[in-house]
Amino acid sequence: MLQRMSEAEMEIMEVIWSLPAPCTSAEIQKGLPAENSWKPTTLLTFLARLTEKGLLAAEKRGKQNLYRPLVSRETYLAQETRSFLSTLHGGSLRSFIAALNAGEKLSEQELSELRQWLENQ
């Protein structure tokens, strides 16, 4: 089971997943939104945490590290979704969909899309 990421770690991983592997901390820094332009030392701390959690691999090349993800975005999101569903809805997809609906009726189009999705599962 993968360790959970903080919001900041997830933001960094989103950048890493969007870059060709391997990538440098400078490339990751450039990919971060302007409002989260952390100091390079702060970014390196987050990268070290992601490496310790087994979500990221770091390979030393010269004076810099090259980073590559050890888990895909899809795999991580699938695990987080299963965990969320289990924790908040007892694993019940019906309970989850009911909560999303919040008492409002689904449109015919939404019902049709949901039926089609369920039939293809």
C-alpha positions in Angstrom: 0.0 0.0 0.0 1.3 3.4 -1.0 1.8 6.1 1.6 -0.5 9.2 1.3 0.8 12.4 0.0 0.3 15.9 1.5 -1.4 18.5 -0.7 2.0 20.1 -1.4 3.6 16.7 -2.2 0.7 16.0 -4.6 1.2 19.3 -6.4 4.9 18.4 -6.9 4.1 14.9 -8.1 1.6 16.4 -10.6 4.5 18.3 -12.1 6.8 15.3 -12.1 4.1 13.2 -13.8 3.8 15.8 -16.5 7.6 15.9 -17.2 9.6 13.3 -19.1 11.5 11.1 -16.7 14.0 11.6 -15.3 13.8 15.2 -14.4 15.8 17.6 -12.2 14.7 19.7 -9.3 15.2 22.8 -11.5 12.7 21.4 -14.0 10.2 20.6 -11.3 10.6 24.1 -9.8 9.8 25.6 -13.2 6.7 23.5 -13.5 5.2 24.6 -10.2 2.5 27.3 -10.2 3.9 30.8 -9.4 2.0 30.9 -6.1 3.9 27.9 -4.9 7.4 28.9 -6.0 9.1 27.5 -2.9 12.8 28.1 -2.2 14.9 25.4 -3.8 15.7 24.0 -0.3 12.0 23.6 0.5 11.4 21.8 -2.8 14.4 19.5 -2.0 12.9 18.6 1.4 9.6 17.7 -0.3 11.5 15.6 -2.9 13.3 13.8 -0.1 10.0 13.0 1.6 8.5 11.6 -1.6 11.6 9.5 -2.0 11.4 8.2 1.6 7.7 7.3 1.0 8.7 5.2 -2.0 6.8 7.4 -4.5 9.9 8.8 -6.2 13.3 7.5 -7.1 16.4 9.8 -7.0 19.5 9.0 -8.9 22.7 11.1 -8.3 24.3 12.4 -11.4 27.2 14.7 -10.8 26.1 17.4 -8.5 22.4 17.0 -9.0 19.7 14.3 -8.5 17.5 13.1 -11.3 13.9 12.1 -10.2 11.5 9.7 -11.7 8.1 8.6 -10.3 7.8 5.0 -8.9 4.0 5.1 -9.1 1.8 6.4 -11.9 -0.8 9.1 -11.3 -3.6 6.6 -12.2 -2.4 4.0 -9.7 -2.1 6.6 -6.9 -5.5 8.1 -7.6 -7.1 4.7 -7.7 -5.7 3.8 -4.3 -6.8 7.2 -2.8 -10.3 6.8 -4.2 -10.6 3.2 -2.8 -9.4 4.5 0.6 -11.8 7.5 0.5 -14.7 5.2 -0.5 -13.9 2.7 2.3 -13.3 5.3 5.0 -16.3 7.6 4.4 -18.8 5.3 2.7 -17.9 1.9 4.1 -16.9 0.8 0.6 -20.4 1.4 -0.7 -20.5 2.9 -4.2 -24.2 3.5 -3.8 -23.6 5.6 -0.6 -20.9 7.6 -2.4 -23.2 8.3 -5.4 -26.1 9.2 -3.1 -23.8 11.7 -1.3 -22.7 13.2 -4.6 -26.3 13.6 -5.6 -27.2 15.3 -2.3 -30.9 14.6 -2.7 -31.2 16.2 -6.1 -32.6 14.2 -9.0 -30.1 13.1 -11.7 -30.9 14.3 -15.2 -31.9 11.7 -17.8 -28.5 12.3 -19.5 -26.6 11.7 -16.2 -28.6 8.5 -15.5 -28.0 7.3 -19.1 -24.2 8.0 -18.7 -24.1 6.2 -15.3 -26.0 3.2 -16.7 -23.7 3.0 -19.7 -20.6 3.2 -17.4 -22.0 0.5 -15.1 -22.8 -1.9 -18.0 -19.2 -1.5 -19.2 -17.7 -2.5 -15.9 
